[in-house]
Amino acid sequence: MKTTDLRAMSQDELRTELTNLKKEQFNLRFQAASGQLENTARVRDIRRDVARINTILTEQTEAKE
């Protein structure tokens, strides 16, 4: 997910996307634990996307203050 796309989203959309990514991350952890995970790079991508969204949310809330 690109940062420019994330910055164009509202805070509600970002929170929804964050929830979806955390659910996917949870499912991927279970797949990895059971040996069913095929695309191991997806775990890293999701972790980084979560960090990007958290950073943008923090920037937006600080800008309002």
C-alpha positions, 0 to 999 in steps of 0.5 A: 500500500502506498503512502500517498494512497493512505494520506488521501484517506480519512481517519475513519477509513484509515482505522477501518483499514487498520482493523482489516490488516490486523485481522489478516495479520492474526490469520497469517500468524495462525497459518504460519504456526500450523505450517500452512503459510505459503507467502511468508513475505505477506507477514512483513508487508502487513506489519509495515502497512500497519506501521504506515497507517499508525504513523499517518494517524499520529501525524493527522491527530498532532496536526489538529492540535 
